[in-house]
């Protein structure tokens, strides 16, 4: 496929890297006004341009990884050059209906929400589409499965997906940082503490993904009566470990909904 990514910020660059590394055979173009900041993408075969319309008429899929305030300006630039294109939007808060109205019926609007782990093939990319564009939607699902998982969700949950999958990356990293800090306090140097903490989180996630069970079933395997694990878990819960995370996720969602 010919994939045209408009917006070479952190997310757009991560998606481009993911496609280049894990999804073979695609021609990928990324546009950004200052391409010097994404020059490293050329090393993996990604084409760069400061012009949003450069080669866009040959694109099969156009991915928007831009800010909401940039949407109308970008669409005004590209619409004269495109017809019968899949336009996949990662723009926060932009509904499929609104995007479809902007791009016209000759193009197909799909909504996506990848995260920056795409460059490592580990994104949780949520995808929504209207029934009349199910074929195009499934094309996006197949494409983004190369970069991790690609669940299809109801569009009304897309803001929630933004928080859980995109903001959730930062929440998970904050846990790893806290675990690293605790590791330093109990005797490790920071590099060793970080390596252990990160691998432990990776291992826990791998168990969940492989076995598809409730987390508590796996927690039970590492907790024993009067053991150190249950003592630590209970201490963390007494200080609001789970409730503070839940409140943080809900607060982030309220921020999106404004």
C-alpha positions, 0 to 999 in steps of 0.5 A, spaced: 500 500 500 501 507 499 500 510 506 501 517 506 501 520 514 500 527 515 503 530 521 510 527 523 510 528 530 511 523 536 505 519 534 505 520 526 513 518 526 512 512 531 506 509 526 511 510 520 517 507 524 512 501 525 510 500 518 517 500 516 519 495 521 513 490 521 509 491 515 513 489 509 511 492 502 508 499 503 511 505 500 510 510 506 510 518 506 510 522 512 509 530 512 511 535 516 513 542 516 520 542 519 522 535 516 529 536 519 526 533 526 524 527 522 530 526 518 531 519 522 525 516 518 529 516 511 534 511 514 528 505 514 525 507 507 520 512 509 519 518 504 519 525 507 516 532 505 514 539 507 508 539 502 502 535 505 500 534 497 506 531 495 504 524 491 498 524 495 494 522 489 497 516 489 496 514 496 491 508 498 490 510 505 491 517 508 493 518 516 491 524 519 496 525 526 495 532 527 492 537 532 484 538 532 485 545 530 489 543 524 484 539 521 480 544 516 487 547 514 490 540 512 483 538 508 483 544 504 490 543 502 489 536 500 482 535 498 483 538 491 488 532 490 484 526 492 478 522 490 476 515 493 481 515 499 481 512 505 482 517 510 484 514 517 484 520 523 487 519 529 485 526 531 482 527 538 475 528 538 473 528 531 467 524 530 467 520 523 460 523 521 464 530 522 470 528 518 466 524 513 462 531 512 468 535 511 471 530 506 465 528 502 462 522 500 467 520 495 472 518 500 471 514 506 472 516 513 475 511 519 477 513 526 483 510 529 487 511 535 494 508 535 499 509 541 507 511 540 509 503 542 507 502 534 514 503 533 516 497 537 510 493 534 506 493 540 501 499 539 493 498 542 490 501 536 483 502 537 479 502 530 472 505 529 468 505 522 461 506 519 457 500 516 458 502 509 465 502 510 466 496 513 471 493 507 475 499 508 475 499 516 477 491 516 483 493 511 485 498 517 485 493 522 489 488 518 494 494 517 495 496 524 495 488 527 502 488 524 503 494 529 500 490 535 493 489 536 487 492 533 480 492 536 474 494 533 470 499 538 464 503 538 465 510 536 462 512 542 468 509 546 473 512 542 475 518 547 475 512 552 480 509 548 484 515 547 485 515 555 486 507 556 491 506 550 494 513 549 494 516 555 495 509 558 502 509 556 504 514 560 500 511 566 504 505 565 511 508 565 509 512 571 508 505 574 515 503 572 518 509 574 515 508 581 518 501 581 525 503 579 525 508 585 523 503 590 528 498 587 533 504 588 531 505 595 531 497 597 539 497 594 539 496 586 543 502 582 538 505 577 539 501 571 538 495 574 532 497 578 529 499 571 531 493 567 528 489 572 522 493 573 521 494 565 522 486 564 517 484 570 511 489 567 513 486 560 512 479 563 506 480 566 503 483 560 505 477 556 502 472 561 495 476 560 496 476 553 497 469 552 492 466 557 487 471 556 484 471 564 482 476 569 489 479 572 487 476 579 487 469 577 495 471 575 496 475 582 493 469 585 499 465 583 504 469 586 501 471 593 501 466 598 498 466 605 502 471 610 507 472 604 511 478 602 506 479 596 500 480 599 503 484 604 505 489 599 499 489 595 495 490 601 499 496 603 499 499 596 491 498 596 491 502 603 494 508 600 489 508 594 493 504 588 488 502 584 483 508 586 488 513 584 489 510 577 482 509 576 481 517 578 486 519 574 483 515 567 477 518 569 480 525 570 483 524 563 477 522 560 473 528 563 479 533 560 478 530 553 470 531 553 471 538 556 
